[in-house]
């Protein structure tokens, strides 16, 4: 089964992505991007300024298929985050738990209840999950990163879904994703870059 695909970006990007099989998605701080859509696929969080109440309110309103609890940087905070996740799960079909603390090694299946999907933050120069991909033994959502790196991770992880915004940044500079790298688009134009990047990402998952 192809993974569910999301680009938590502008309505302009949403329109193109949805035409090619991606599902509507947004951060809870940018719900205007999905106001014209039903059947919301994914509600993401404001990582830097997280507000559980704003997150919960957004999930209550839009009833998405997926949302993600805040990252578990400290294993000692797991119980609190699981409690938040269970509240979110009342209004979202599935909730993602993102284990980041290296002390989760060898313990993910024991500590994180099976009712939750796992989340793996794709490593970039800004950070990412330090745990080995082999630790993720159940359906997993890939958070961010390059599309080719996401696809390579599927050789090690059972990818249920992914969100990818990297190509939207490159599109603003006139570049698009070819399936293996980013290069200038032959005809230019932001929409052309978005459209062709999405087509090539889709081809990776055929």
WOUR-V947691 format. One record per residue. N is the residue number from 1. RES is the residue in one small letter. OMEGA is omega in whole degrees, 0 to 359 (999 if undefined). Layout:
# WOUR-V947691
n:N res:RES omega:OMEGA
n:N res:RES omega:OMEGA
This chain:
# WOUR-V947691
n:1 res:x omega:176
n:2 res:x omega:177
n:3 res:x omega:171
n:4 res:x omega:187
n:5 res:x omega:182
n:6 res:x omega:170
n:7 res:x omega:183
n:8 res:x omega:184
n:9 res:x omega:186
n:10 res:x omega:176
n:11 res:x omega:177
n:12 res:x omega:177
n:13 res:x omega:180
n:14 res:x omega:183
n:15 res:x omega:180
n:16 res:x omega:183
n:17 res:x omega:182
n:18 res:x omega:177
n:19 res:x omega:183
n:20 res:x omega:169
n:21 res:x omega:176
n:22 res:x omega:184
n:23 res:x omega:180
n:24 res:x omega:181
n:25 res:x omega:179
n:26 res:x omega:166
n:27 res:x omega:180
n:28 res:x omega:176
n:29 res:x omega:184
n:30 res:x omega:185
n:31 res:x omega:176
n:32 res:x omega:181
n:33 res:x omega:183
n:34 res:x omega:187
n:35 res:x omega:182
n:36 res:x omega:185
n:37 res:x omega:168
n:38 res:x omega:176
n:39 res:x omega:181
n:40 res:x omega:183
n:41 res:x omega:191
n:42 res:x omega:170
n:43 res:x omega:181
n:44 res:x omega:183
n:45 res:x omega:171
n:46 res:x omega:189
n:47 res:x omega:187
n:48 res:x omega:183
n:49 res:x omega:188
n:50 res:x omega:173
n:51 res:x omega:180
n:52 res:x omega:183
n:53 res:x omega:178
n:54 res:x omega:178
n:55 res:x omega:181
n:56 res:x omega:179
n:57 res:x omega:180
n:58 res:x omega:181
n:59 res:x omega:176
n:60 res:x omega:184
n:61 res:x omega:190
n:62 res:x omega:176
n:63 res:x omega:184
n:64 res:x omega:171
n:65 res:x omega:184
n:66 res:x omega:163
n:67 res:x omega:185
n:68 res:x omega:173
n:69 res:x omega:179
n:70 res:x omega:184
n:71 res:x omega:177
n:72 res:x omega:178
n:73 res:x omega:182
n:74 res:x omega:184
n:75 res:x omega:180
n:76 res:x omega:177
n:77 res:x omega:186
n:78 res:x omega:183
n:79 res:x omega:179
n:80 res:x omega:181
n:81 res:x omega:176
n:82 res:x omega:177
n:83 res:x omega:176
n:84 res:x omega:181
n:85 res:x omega:180
n:86 res:x omega:174
n:87 res:x omega:178
n:88 res:x omega:183
n:89 res:x omega:175
n:90 res:x omega:186
n:91 res:x omega:177
n:92 res:x omega:183
n:93 res:x omega:181
n:94 res:x omega:179
n:95 res:x omega:182
n:96 res:x omega:172
n:97 res:x omega:185
n:98 res:x omega:178
n:99 res:x omega:181
n:100 res:x omega:182
n:101 res:x omega:182
n:102 res:x omega:177
n:103 res:x omega:174
n:104 res:x omega:183
n:105 res:x omega:180
n:106 res:x omega:186
n:107 res:x omega:185
n:108 res:x omega:183
n:109 res:x omega:179
n:110 res:x omega:190
n:111 res:x omega:183
n:112 res:x omega:183
n:113 res:x omega:184
n:114 res:x omega:179
n:115 res:x omega:184
n:116 res:x omega:169
n:117 res:x omega:176
n:118 res:x omega:176
n:119 res:x omega:179
n:120 res:x omega:180
n:121 res:x omega:186
n:122 res:x omega:183
n:123 res:x omega:173
n:124 res:x omega:178
n:125 res:x omega:180
n:126 res:x omega:180
n:127 res:x omega:181
n:128 res:x omega:180
n:129 res:x omega:180
n:130 res:x omega:178
n:131 res:x omega:178
n:132 res:x omega:179
n:133 res:x omega:180
n:134 res:x omega:178
n:135 res:x omega:186
n:136 res:x omega:192
n:137 res:x omega:178
n:138 res:x omega:179
n:139 res:x omega:190
n:140 res:x omega:174
n:141 res:x omega:177
n:142 res:x omega:182
n:143 res:x omega:172
n:144 res:x omega:180
n:145 res:x omega:179
n:146 res:x omega:180
n:147 res:x omega:179
n:148 res:x omega:176
n:149 res:x omega:176
n:150 res:x omega:182
n:151 res:x omega:179
n:152 res:x omega:179
n:153 res:x omega:180
n:154 res:x omega:175
n:155 res:x omega:183
n:156 res:x omega:186
n:157 res:x omega:174
n:158 res:x omega:187
n:159 res:x omega:177
n:160 res:x omega:184
n:161 res:x omega:174
n:162 res:x omega:168
n:163 res:x omega:185
n:164 res:x omega:177
n:165 res:x omega:186
n:166 res:x omega:185
n:167 res:x omega:178
n:168 res:x omega:177
n:169 res:x omega:180
n:170 res:x omega:180
n:171 res:x omega:180
n:172 res:x omega:176
n:173 res:x omega:178
n:174 res:x omega:181
n:175 res:x omega:177
n:176 res:x omega:182
n:177 res:x omega:183
n:178 res:x omega:188
n:179 res:x omega:179
n:180 res:x omega:182
n:181 res:x omega:177
n:182 res:x omega:179
n:183 res:x omega:177
n:184 res:x omega:179
n:185 res:x omega:184
n:186 res:x omega:180
n:187 res:x omega:180
n:188 res:x omega:178
n:189 res:x omega:183
n:190 res:x omega:183
n:191 res:x omega:177
n:192 res:x omega:179
n:193 res:x omega:179
n:194 res:x omega:183
n:195 res:x omega:185
n:196 res:x omega:175
n:197 res:x omega:180
n:198 res:x omega:177
n:199 res:x omega:183
n:200 res:x omega:173
n:201 res:x omega:178
n:202 res:x omega:181
n:203 res:x omega:179
n:204 res:x omega:187
n:205 res:x omega:177
n:206 res:x omega:999
